[in-house]
Every structure is written in structure tokens, then in C-alpha cells.
Amino acid sequence: MIARRALLALAALAPTGAPTAAGAQPARPRFYAKGTKQRAVRFGGSDGATLAGTLLLPIWSELEKVPGVVLVGGSGPTDRDGNNTLIPDRIDLLKQIAQLLAEAGIASLRYDKRGIGASTSKPHGSIAELERFFSWENFVGDVVAAQAELVKHDEIKSYATALLGHSEGGLLVLAAAPTITKNPPHGMVLVATPGRKLDEILRAQIGRGAPNLVAPADRAIAAIEATGHVPADLPRELGALFPPYAGPFLQRLLAFDPAQALAASRLPCLVLQGAGDRQVVPMEDVQPLIDALGKRDAPGEAVVIPAASHNLKLAQWPTDAGFAGPIAPAAAAKLTSWMKQLLGA
């Protein structure tokens, strides 16, 4: 955990319920709550897309309503489980988080991003059609649609929900949360989410891994900011960072200031970061979010997990990317305890 400039203001979030005559909370027969069940869901996303996902419920939901969380995946072709088709390892981060939450009495909805898995496939038409399909507004709208889908299910307490975003998913959560006016979320978790603007993050990442590509990357960023389109003559190595159809999306993302968005939010927030993250680097990339928490009078906490990777997995050696394996125990414990206190599970 980190001490500097972190906020510990969760006392106001203690769960409430109907007390017994003696003032104590009634005990649940927790023996019934062991186990989970899941439901395949399909729902309308932004701009006519259909999103496919999984609602994972604790068995306890058969007897009474439970809190719920929408899980939002990171950048690239990421499916509902948190796996990316560009990475050969099976990551399963979102699937593992869903299981952790269900075991703690909290349901979750996770979904395949647009263009991935069982959600609407990407169009095979013009660049303009692809640019519209993969726009920033559509990805933000998909988070809003997922929140609306979550609270439709009878098992969910519509007054006890939250959003959790991983990496770029945390940026989408920050953008979507203030736009949800009907059954809004009551808190958010930002996992491995950058606090600096994207241009700074990209330049730092490229500078660490491929210094010879910094100049063409700077040219791409400048062109996208000015025109909303990706230049056609970039080095092949930059293709994954700057797909030809991603211009409008990247233009909006480059202009988005996550620290400013967090400072303006009134939602309780947990910033959860791995100390071994090689993509969103502590404390350089995370400190702006911690500073933003300090500017608010809303509850918030920032926690850095020793030796944990970008995907909250324990890195076994200095160059280990930490894709595979279970979530680091300290990260799992913090996430479940914070969510239980926030949502009254």
C-alpha cells in the first residue's frame, strides 16, 4: 500500500441494513451463499451494436437481491474474460475478478467489446464506417448500456452498483459514469488506469521500448490531434498503436484528461495499481489520479500492490509481463473488501 497522498475515507460507506432489537445486524445463513451461477446476456450497445456478455451471480441471489458491478475491459481486441487476441497467454483478469466478487456476494456483468467475440463484428466496409463503429463515443456508450443491462435483472440491487475498468477501461468508466442518470453507479474502481493524458503515456512507452520510433509516433499524434485521422505512411511497427481506422477514437482519447475527470467526480473511488506494471508505471503514471483524489471531498483510496503486473498478477522475475496465473492475493483481498464495504454485500 502507499501512504503518500493516498486517501482513506471509507468510513461513510459502511453497509446499512435493518438492525435487530439489540442493534446488531441480522446474520445471513451464509451456508446457502456458496457457489455461483451465470447467465448469458445480449443487449443493445451504442449506435446499433449488440453486445454479448456474462452475468455472474452468487447463489445467494436466489433468496435476495445482491449488489452488482459492470466490468470494462482494457484496450485492443479484449473479450469479456479480459483476454486479448494479440496476446498468446490466457489472462482471464475480468473472469477472475467476476469470480472473486461473486464469492463475496456481488454479481457482475462483463461483456465482449464491440468487434470482438460474440458481440457485433467489426464492419468490412470503408475506413469511414470503421471509424464510426470504433468511435470513442460508442465505447463510452457501451459502458452506459452495460450499466442499464445490469440493473434490469431482478437479482440486482439497482441502488448498489459500481463500475470497474481495467487500463483503458478505467478511462471509459471515468467518461461514462457522469452521463448515467438513471440508476447511476455508486462507486468505481480504476485498475491499472493511467492518470496522465494518452500522448504522454504513448511517448513514454515508445521511448522505453523503441526509441527509434519516437519521432514517427510524435508525427502520428500531431496528425491525429489536428485531423482525427491516422497518417497512412507510418512505420509498420506502429500499426498496433495507430490502426488506420482509430483516428476519431484516438483524437478524443488524446484530449481526455483522466485526473481532471476523477477530480470532478463525486463517486467513491478505489485506484488499484500493480507496483510491477510496465505499461502504466507507478508512480509516474498513477500519481495524477492520487492527486485528483486529494482534491475531492468524496471517499477514495489508492493502493499499490507489490510485485503485481498490469493485470494484477504476481510477476515472478523482473522481465515477467505477468499475464498468466491468479490475481495477486493482496489485490484480491483489497478489491473484495472495498467492494463489500461500498455496496453493503
Contacts in CASP RR format, 6 or more apart in sequence:
PFRMAT RR
TARGET T0000
AUTHOR 0000-0000-0000
METHOD contacts of the structure
MODEL  1
MIARRALLALAALAPTGAPTAAGAQPARPRFYAKGTKQRAVRFGGSDGAT
LAGTLLLPIWSELEKVPGVVLVGGSGPTDRDGNNTLIPDRIDLLKQIAQL
LAEAGIASLRYDKRGIGASTSKPHGSIAELERFFSWENFVGDVVAAQAEL
VKHDEIKSYATALLGHSEGGLLVLAAAPTITKNPPHGMVLVATPGRKLDE
ILRAQIGRGAPNLVAPADRAIAAIEATGHVPADLPRELGALFPPYAGPFL
QRLLAFDPAQALAASRLPCLVLQGAGDRQVVPMEDVQPLIDALGKRDAPG
EAVVIPAASHNLKLAQWPTDAGFAGPIAPAAAAKLTSWMKQLLGA
1 303 0 8 1.000
1 304 0 8 1.000
2 283 0 8 1.000
2 290 0 8 1.000
2 302 0 8 1.000
2 303 0 8 1.000
2 304 0 8 1.000
4 290 0 8 1.000
5 287 0 8 1.000
5 290 0 8 1.000
5 291 0 8 1.000
5 293 0 8 1.000
5 294 0 8 1.000
5 302 0 8 1.000
6 290 0 8 1.000
6 293 0 8 1.000
6 301 0 8 1.000
6 302 0 8 1.000
6 303 0 8 1.000
7 293 0 8 1.000
7 294 0 8 1.000
7 299 0 8 1.000
7 300 0 8 1.000
7 301 0 8 1.000
7 302 0 8 1.000
8 300 0 8 1.000
8 301 0 8 1.000
9 298 0 8 1.000
9 299 0 8 1.000
9 300 0 8 1.000
9 301 0 8 1.000
10 268 0 8 1.000
10 299 0 8 1.000
10 300 0 8 1.000
10 301 0 8 1.000
10 338 0 8 1.000
10 341 0 8 1.000
10 342 0 8 1.000
12 299 0 8 1.000
13 268 0 8 1.000
13 299 0 8 1.000
13 341 0 8 1.000
13 342 0 8 1.000
14 341 0 8 1.000
15 340 0 8 1.000
15 341 0 8 1.000
15 343 0 8 1.000
15 344 0 8 1.000
15 345 0 8 1.000
16 344 0 8 1.000
17 25 0 8 1.000
18 26 0 8 1.000
19 25 0 8 1.000
19 26 0 8 1.000
20 26 0 8 1.000
28 60 0 8 1.000
32 59 0 8 1.000
32 60 0 8 1.000
32 63 0 8 1.000
33 58 0 8 1.000
33 59 0 8 1.000
33 60 0 8 1.000
33 105 0 8 1.000
34 59 0 8 1.000
35 58 0 8 1.000
35 59 0 8 1.000
35 102 0 8 1.000
35 103 0 8 1.000
36 56 0 8 1.000
36 57 0 8 1.000
36 58 0 8 1.000
36 59 0 8 1.000
36 99 0 8 1.000
36 102 0 8 1.000
36 103 0 8 1.000
37 56 0 8 1.000
37 57 0 8 1.000
37 59 0 8 1.000
37 61 0 8 1.000
38 54 0 8 1.000
38 55 0 8 1.000
38 56 0 8 1.000
38 57 0 8 1.000
39 54 0 8 1.000
39 55 0 8 1.000
39 57 0 8 1.000
39 153 0 8 1.000
40 52 0 8 1.000
40 53 0 8 1.000
40 54 0 8 1.000
40 55 0 8 1.000
41 52 0 8 1.000
41 53 0 8 1.000
41 54 0 8 1.000
41 55 0 8 1.000
41 109 0 8 1.000
41 111 0 8 1.000
41 149 0 8 1.000
42 50 0 8 1.000
42 51 0 8 1.000
42 52 0 8 1.000
42 53 0 8 1.000
42 118 0 8 1.000
43 50 0 8 1.000
43 51 0 8 1.000
43 145 0 8 1.000
43 146 0 8 1.000
43 148 0 8 1.000
43 149 0 8 1.000
44 50 0 8 1.000
44 51 0 8 1.000
44 145 0 8 1.000
44 149 0 8 1.000
45 51 0 8 1.000
45 114 0 8 1.000
45 138 0 8 1.000
45 141 0 8 1.000
45 142 0 8 1.000
45 145 0 8 1.000
46 137 0 8 1.000
46 138 0 8 1.000
46 139 0 8 1.000
46 140 0 8 1.000
46 141 0 8 1.000
46 142 0 8 1.000
46 144 0 8 1.000
46 145 0 8 1.000
47 132 0 8 1.000
47 133 0 8 1.000
47 135 0 8 1.000
47 137 0 8 1.000
47 138 0 8 1.000
48 120 0 8 1.000
49 114 0 8 1.000
49 115 0 8 1.000
49 119 0 8 1.000
49 120 0 8 1.000
49 133 0 8 1.000
49 138 0 8 1.000
49 142 0 8 1.000
50 119 0 8 1.000
50 120 0 8 1.000
51 111 0 8 1.000
51 112 0 8 1.000
51 114 0 8 1.000
51 119 0 8 1.000
51 120 0 8 1.000
51 142 0 8 1.000
51 145 0 8 1.000
51 146 0 8 1.000
52 80 0 8 1.000
52 111 0 8 1.000
52 112 0 8 1.000
52 117 0 8 1.000
52 118 0 8 1.000
52 119 0 8 1.000
53 80 0 8 1.000
53 109 0 8 1.000
53 110 0 8 1.000
53 111 0 8 1.000
53 112 0 8 1.000
53 118 0 8 1.000
53 119 0 8 1.000
54 80 0 8 1.000
54 98 0 8 1.000
54 109 0 8 1.000
54 110 0 8 1.000
54 111 0 8 1.000
55 107 0 8 1.000
55 108 0 8 1.000
55 109 0 8 1.000
55 150 0 8 1.000
55 153 0 8 1.000
56 98 0 8 1.000
56 99 0 8 1.000
56 101 0 8 1.000
56 102 0 8 1.000
56 107 0 8 1.000
56 108 0 8 1.000
56 109 0 8 1.000
56 110 0 8 1.000
57 66 0 8 1.000
57 102 0 8 1.000
57 107 0 8 1.000
57 155 0 8 1.000
58 66 0 8 1.000
58 102 0 8 1.000
58 103 0 8 1.000
58 104 0 8 1.000
58 105 0 8 1.000
58 106 0 8 1.000
58 107 0 8 1.000
60 66 0 8 1.000
60 105 0 8 1.000
61 107 0 8 1.000
61 155 0 8 1.000
62 155 0 8 1.000
65 154 0 8 1.000
65 155 0 8 1.000
65 156 0 8 1.000
65 157 0 8 1.000
66 105 0 8 1.000
66 106 0 8 1.000
66 107 0 8 1.000
66 155 0 8 1.000
66 156 0 8 1.000
66 157 0 8 1.000
66 345 0 8 1.000
67 105 0 8 1.000
67 106 0 8 1.000
67 107 0 8 1.000
67 156 0 8 1.000
67 157 0 8 1.000
67 160 0 8 1.000
67 161 0 8 1.000
67 162 0 8 1.000
67 339 0 8 1.000
67 343 0 8 1.000
67 344 0 8 1.000
67 345 0 8 1.000
68 101 0 8 1.000
68 106 0 8 1.000
68 107 0 8 1.000
68 108 0 8 1.000
68 109 0 8 1.000
68 150 0 8 1.000
68 156 0 8 1.000
68 157 0 8 1.000
68 160 0 8 1.000
68 161 0 8 1.000
68 162 0 8 1.000
68 343 0 8 1.000
69 101 0 8 1.000
69 106 0 8 1.000
69 107 0 8 1.000
69 108 0 8 1.000
69 109 0 8 1.000
69 150 0 8 1.000
69 161 0 8 1.000
69 162 0 8 1.000
69 163 0 8 1.000
69 164 0 8 1.000
69 189 0 8 1.000
69 339 0 8 1.000
69 343 0 8 1.000
70 108 0 8 1.000
70 109 0 8 1.000
70 110 0 8 1.000
70 143 0 8 1.000
70 146 0 8 1.000
70 147 0 8 1.000
70 150 0 8 1.000
70 161 0 8 1.000
70 162 0 8 1.000
70 163 0 8 1.000
70 164 0 8 1.000
70 185 0 8 1.000
71 94 0 8 1.000
71 97 0 8 1.000
71 98 0 8 1.000
71 108 0 8 1.000
71 109 0 8 1.000
71 110 0 8 1.000
71 164 0 8 1.000
71 165 0 8 1.000
71 166 0 8 1.000
72 143 0 8 1.000
72 146 0 8 1.000
72 163 0 8 1.000
72 164 0 8 1.000
72 165 0 8 1.000
72 166 0 8 1.000
72 169 0 8 1.000
72 170 0 8 1.000
72 172 0 8 1.000
72 173 0 8 1.000
73 82 0 8 1.000
73 94 0 8 1.000
73 110 0 8 1.000
73 113 0 8 1.000
73 165 0 8 1.000
73 166 0 8 1.000
73 167 0 8 1.000
73 168 0 8 1.000
73 169 0 8 1.000
74 82 0 8 1.000
74 165 0 8 1.000
74 166 0 8 1.000
74 167 0 8 1.000
74 168 0 8 1.000
74 169 0 8 1.000
74 170 0 8 1.000
75 167 0 8 1.000
75 168 0 8 1.000
75 169 0 8 1.000
76 84 0 8 1.000
76 86 0 8 1.000
76 113 0 8 1.000
76 168 0 8 1.000
77 84 0 8 1.000
77 85 0 8 1.000
77 86 0 8 1.000
77 113 0 8 1.000
77 115 0 8 1.000
77 116 0 8 1.000
78 84 0 8 1.000
78 113 0 8 1.000
78 116 0 8 1.000
79 85 0 8 1.000
79 112 0 8 1.000
79 113 0 8 1.000
79 116 0 8 1.000
79 117 0 8 1.000
80 94 0 8 1.000
80 95 0 8 1.000
80 110 0 8 1.000
80 111 0 8 1.000
80 112 0 8 1.000
80 117 0 8 1.000
81 91 0 8 1.000
81 92 0 8 1.000
81 93 0 8 1.000
81 94 0 8 1.000
81 95 0 8 1.000
81 110 0 8 1.000
82 91 0 8 1.000
82 92 0 8 1.000
82 93 0 8 1.000
82 94 0 8 1.000
82 95 0 8 1.000
82 110 0 8 1.000
82 166 0 8 1.000
83 90 0 8 1.000
83 91 0 8 1.000
83 92 0 8 1.000
84 91 0 8 1.000
85 116 0 8 1.000
86 240 0 8 1.000
87 323 0 8 1.000
89 321 0 8 1.000
89 323 0 8 1.000
89 324 0 8 1.000
90 323 0 8 1.000
90 324 0 8 1.000
91 311 0 8 1.000
91 313 0 8 1.000
91 323 0 8 1.000
91 324 0 8 1.000
92 325 0 8 1.000
93 166 0 8 1.000
93 311 0 8 1.000
93 312 0 8 1.000
93 313 0 8 1.000
93 327 0 8 1.000
94 110 0 8 1.000
94 166 0 8 1.000
95 110 0 8 1.000
96 326 0 8 1.000
96 327 0 8 1.000
97 108 0 8 1.000
97 164 0 8 1.000
97 327 0 8 1.000
97 335 0 8 1.000
98 108 0 8 1.000
98 110 0 8 1.000
100 327 0 8 1.000
100 332 0 8 1.000
100 335 0 8 1.000
100 336 0 8 1.000
101 107 0 8 1.000
101 108 0 8 1.000
101 335 0 8 1.000
101 336 0 8 1.000
101 339 0 8 1.000
102 108 0 8 1.000
103 336 0 8 1.000
104 336 0 8 1.000
104 339 0 8 1.000
104 340 0 8 1.000
104 345 0 8 1.000
105 340 0 8 1.000
105 345 0 8 1.000
106 339 0 8 1.000
106 340 0 8 1.000
106 343 0 8 1.000
106 345 0 8 1.000
107 150 0 8 1.000
107 153 0 8 1.000
107 155 0 8 1.000
107 156 0 8 1.000
108 164 0 8 1.000
109 146 0 8 1.000
109 149 0 8 1.000
109 150 0 8 1.000
111 119 0 8 1.000
111 142 0 8 1.000
111 146 0 8 1.000
112 118 0 8 1.000
112 119 0 8 1.000
113 119 0 8 1.000
113 139 0 8 1.000
113 142 0 8 1.000
114 120 0 8 1.000
114 122 0 8 1.000
114 133 0 8 1.000
114 134 0 8 1.000
114 138 0 8 1.000
114 139 0 8 1.000
114 142 0 8 1.000
115 121 0 8 1.000
115 122 0 8 1.000
115 133 0 8 1.000
122 130 0 8 1.000
122 133 0 8 1.000
122 134 0 8 1.000
123 129 0 8 1.000
123 130 0 8 1.000
123 133 0 8 1.000
127 244 0 8 1.000
127 245 0 8 1.000
130 244 0 8 1.000
130 245 0 8 1.000
131 245 0 8 1.000
131 246 0 8 1.000
131 247 0 8 1.000
131 248 0 8 1.000
131 249 0 8 1.000
132 138 0 8 1.000
132 248 0 8 1.000
133 245 0 8 1.000
134 245 0 8 1.000
134 246 0 8 1.000
134 248 0 8 1.000
134 249 0 8 1.000
135 248 0 8 1.000
135 249 0 8 1.000
135 252 0 8 1.000
136 175 0 8 1.000
136 248 0 8 1.000
136 249 0 8 1.000
136 251 0 8 1.000
136 252 0 8 1.000
136 253 0 8 1.000
136 256 0 8 1.000
137 252 0 8 1.000
139 172 0 8 1.000
139 249 0 8 1.000
140 172 0 8 1.000
140 175 0 8 1.000
140 176 0 8 1.000
140 179 0 8 1.000
141 176 0 8 1.000
141 179 0 8 1.000
142 172 0 8 1.000
143 163 0 8 1.000
143 172 0 8 1.000
143 173 0 8 1.000
143 175 0 8 1.000
143 176 0 8 1.000
144 176 0 8 1.000
144 179 0 8 1.000
144 180 0 8 1.000
147 161 0 8 1.000
147 163 0 8 1.000
147 176 0 8 1.000
147 180 0 8 1.000
147 183 0 8 1.000
147 184 0 8 1.000
147 185 0 8 1.000
148 182 0 8 1.000
148 183 0 8 1.000
150 156 0 8 1.000
150 161 0 8 1.000
151 158 0 8 1.000
151 161 0 8 1.000
151 183 0 8 1.000
157 343 0 8 1.000
158 183 0 8 1.000
159 183 0 8 1.000
159 186 0 8 1.000
160 186 0 8 1.000
160 343 0 8 1.000
160 344 0 8 1.000
160 345 0 8 1.000
161 183 0 8 1.000
161 185 0 8 1.000
161 186 0 8 1.000
161 343 0 8 1.000
162 185 0 8 1.000
162 186 0 8 1.000
162 187 0 8 1.000
162 188 0 8 1.000
162 189 0 8 1.000
162 339 0 8 1.000
162 342 0 8 1.000
162 343 0 8 1.000
163 173 0 8 1.000
163 176 0 8 1.000
163 177 0 8 1.000
163 185 0 8 1.000
163 187 0 8 1.000
163 188 0 8 1.000
163 189 0 8 1.000
164 173 0 8 1.000
164 188 0 8 1.000
164 189 0 8 1.000
164 191 0 8 1.000
165 172 0 8 1.000
165 173 0 8 1.000
165 188 0 8 1.000
165 189 0 8 1.000
165 190 0 8 1.000
165 191 0 8 1.000
165 193 0 8 1.000
166 191 0 8 1.000
166 192 0 8 1.000
166 193 0 8 1.000
166 311 0 8 1.000
167 191 0 8 1.000
167 192 0 8 1.000
167 193 0 8 1.000
167 194 0 8 1.000
167 279 0 8 1.000
167 280 0 8 1.000
167 310 0 8 1.000
168 193 0 8 1.000
168 253 0 8 1.000
169 193 0 8 1.000
170 188 0 8 1.000
170 190 0 8 1.000
170 191 0 8 1.000
170 193 0 8 1.000
170 258 0 8 1.000
171 193 0 8 1.000
171 194 0 8 1.000
171 253 0 8 1.000
171 256 0 8 1.000
171 258 0 8 1.000
173 188 0 8 1.000
173 190 0 8 1.000
174 188 0 8 1.000
174 190 0 8 1.000
174 193 0 8 1.000
174 256 0 8 1.000
174 258 0 8 1.000
174 261 0 8 1.000
174 262 0 8 1.000
174 265 0 8 1.000
175 256 0 8 1.000
175 261 0 8 1.000
177 184 0 8 1.000
177 185 0 8 1.000
177 187 0 8 1.000
177 188 0 8 1.000
177 265 0 8 1.000
177 267 0 8 1.000
178 261 0 8 1.000
178 264 0 8 1.000
178 265 0 8 1.000
185 267 0 8 1.000
186 267 0 8 1.000
186 268 0 8 1.000
186 342 0 8 1.000
186 343 0 8 1.000
187 267 0 8 1.000
187 268 0 8 1.000
187 269 0 8 1.000
187 342 0 8 1.000
188 265 0 8 1.000
188 267 0 8 1.000
188 268 0 8 1.000
188 269 0 8 1.000
188 270 0 8 1.000
189 269 0 8 1.000
189 270 0 8 1.000
189 272 0 8 1.000
189 335 0 8 1.000
189 338 0 8 1.000
189 339 0 8 1.000
190 262 0 8 1.000
190 269 0 8 1.000
190 270 0 8 1.000
190 271 0 8 1.000
190 272 0 8 1.000
190 289 0 8 1.000
191 272 0 8 1.000
191 273 0 8 1.000
191 312 0 8 1.000
192 272 0 8 1.000
192 273 0 8 1.000
192 274 0 8 1.000
192 277 0 8 1.000
192 279 0 8 1.000
192 280 0 8 1.000
192 310 0 8 1.000
192 311 0 8 1.000
192 312 0 8 1.000
193 258 0 8 1.000
193 271 0 8 1.000
193 280 0 8 1.000
193 289 0 8 1.000
194 201 0 8 1.000
194 258 0 8 1.000
194 280 0 8 1.000
194 285 0 8 1.000
194 286 0 8 1.000
195 258 0 8 1.000
195 259 0 8 1.000
195 262 0 8 1.000
195 280 0 8 1.000
195 285 0 8 1.000
195 286 0 8 1.000
195 287 0 8 1.000
195 288 0 8 1.000
195 289 0 8 1.000
195 292 0 8 1.000
196 258 0 8 1.000
196 259 0 8 1.000
196 284 0 8 1.000
196 285 0 8 1.000
196 288 0 8 1.000
197 254 0 8 1.000
197 255 0 8 1.000
197 256 0 8 1.000
197 257 0 8 1.000
197 258 0 8 1.000
198 250 0 8 1.000
198 253 0 8 1.000
198 254 0 8 1.000
198 256 0 8 1.000
199 221 0 8 1.000
199 225 0 8 1.000
199 254 0 8 1.000
201 280 0 8 1.000
201 285 0 8 1.000
202 217 0 8 1.000
202 221 0 8 1.000
202 241 0 8 1.000
203 214 0 8 1.000
203 217 0 8 1.000
203 218 0 8 1.000
203 221 0 8 1.000
204 281 0 8 1.000
204 284 0 8 1.000
204 285 0 8 1.000
205 279 0 8 1.000
206 213 0 8 1.000
206 214 0 8 1.000
206 217 0 8 1.000
206 241 0 8 1.000
207 213 0 8 1.000
207 214 0 8 1.000
210 237 0 8 1.000
213 235 0 8 1.000
213 237 0 8 1.000
213 238 0 8 1.000
216 234 0 8 1.000
216 235 0 8 1.000
216 238 0 8 1.000
217 238 0 8 1.000
217 241 0 8 1.000
217 242 0 8 1.000
219 231 0 8 1.000
219 234 0 8 1.000
220 230 0 8 1.000
220 231 0 8 1.000
220 234 0 8 1.000
220 238 0 8 1.000
220 242 0 8 1.000
221 254 0 8 1.000
223 229 0 8 1.000
223 230 0 8 1.000
223 231 0 8 1.000
224 230 0 8 1.000
224 242 0 8 1.000
224 247 0 8 1.000
224 250 0 8 1.000
224 251 0 8 1.000
224 254 0 8 1.000
225 251 0 8 1.000
225 254 0 8 1.000
225 255 0 8 1.000
228 247 0 8 1.000
228 248 0 8 1.000
228 250 0 8 1.000
228 251 0 8 1.000
229 247 0 8 1.000
229 248 0 8 1.000
230 242 0 8 1.000
230 243 0 8 1.000
230 244 0 8 1.000
230 245 0 8 1.000
230 246 0 8 1.000
230 247 0 8 1.000
230 250 0 8 1.000
231 242 0 8 1.000
232 244 0 8 1.000
234 242 0 8 1.000
242 250 0 8 1.000
258 288 0 8 1.000
258 289 0 8 1.000
259 288 0 8 1.000
259 289 0 8 1.000
259 291 0 8 1.000
259 292 0 8 1.000
260 292 0 8 1.000
262 269 0 8 1.000
262 289 0 8 1.000
262 292 0 8 1.000
262 293 0 8 1.000
262 296 0 8 1.000
263 292 0 8 1.000
263 295 0 8 1.000
263 296 0 8 1.000
265 296 0 8 1.000
265 298 0 8 1.000
266 296 0 8 1.000
266 298 0 8 1.000
267 298 0 8 1.000
268 298 0 8 1.000
268 299 0 8 1.000
268 300 0 8 1.000
268 342 0 8 1.000
269 293 0 8 1.000
269 298 0 8 1.000
269 299 0 8 1.000
269 300 0 8 1.000
269 301 0 8 1.000
270 300 0 8 1.000
270 301 0 8 1.000
270 302 0 8 1.000
270 303 0 8 1.000
270 334 0 8 1.000
270 335 0 8 1.000
270 338 0 8 1.000
271 286 0 8 1.000
271 289 0 8 1.000
271 290 0 8 1.000
271 293 0 8 1.000
271 300 0 8 1.000
271 301 0 8 1.000
271 302 0 8 1.000
271 303 0 8 1.000
272 303 0 8 1.000
272 305 0 8 1.000
272 312 0 8 1.000
272 331 0 8 1.000
272 334 0 8 1.000
272 335 0 8 1.000
273 280 0 8 1.000
273 282 0 8 1.000
273 286 0 8 1.000
273 302 0 8 1.000
273 303 0 8 1.000
273 304 0 8 1.000
273 305 0 8 1.000
273 308 0 8 1.000
274 282 0 8 1.000
274 304 0 8 1.000
274 305 0 8 1.000
274 306 0 8 1.000
274 307 0 8 1.000
274 308 0 8 1.000
274 309 0 8 1.000
274 310 0 8 1.000
274 312 0 8 1.000
274 328 0 8 1.000
274 331 0 8 1.000
275 282 0 8 1.000
275 304 0 8 1.000
275 305 0 8 1.000
275 306 0 8 1.000
275 307 0 8 1.000
275 308 0 8 1.000
276 282 0 8 1.000
276 307 0 8 1.000
276 308 0 8 1.000
276 309 0 8 1.000
276 310 0 8 1.000
276 315 0 8 1.000
277 308 0 8 1.000
277 309 0 8 1.000
277 310 0 8 1.000
278 309 0 8 1.000
278 310 0 8 1.000
278 321 0 8 1.000
279 310 0 8 1.000
280 286 0 8 1.000
280 310 0 8 1.000
282 304 0 8 1.000
283 290 0 8 1.000
283 304 0 8 1.000
286 302 0 8 1.000
286 304 0 8 1.000
289 302 0 8 1.000
290 302 0 8 1.000
293 300 0 8 1.000
293 301 0 8 1.000
293 302 0 8 1.000
301 338 0 8 1.000
303 334 0 8 1.000
305 312 0 8 1.000
305 328 0 8 1.000
305 330 0 8 1.000
305 331 0 8 1.000
305 334 0 8 1.000
306 330 0 8 1.000
307 314 0 8 1.000
307 315 0 8 1.000
307 328 0 8 1.000
308 314 0 8 1.000
308 315 0 8 1.000
308 328 0 8 1.000
308 330 0 8 1.000
308 331 0 8 1.000
309 315 0 8 1.000
309 320 0 8 1.000
309 321 0 8 1.000
309 322 0 8 1.000
309 323 0 8 1.000
310 321 0 8 1.000
310 322 0 8 1.000
311 322 0 8 1.000
311 323 0 8 1.000
312 327 0 8 1.000
312 328 0 8 1.000
312 331 0 8 1.000
313 322 0 8 1.000
313 323 0 8 1.000
313 324 0 8 1.000
313 325 0 8 1.000
313 326 0 8 1.000
313 327 0 8 1.000
313 328 0 8 1.000
314 322 0 8 1.000
314 325 0 8 1.000
314 328 0 8 1.000
315 321 0 8 1.000
315 322 0 8 1.000
316 322 0 8 1.000
326 332 0 8 1.000
327 335 0 8 1.000
339 345 0 8 1.000
END
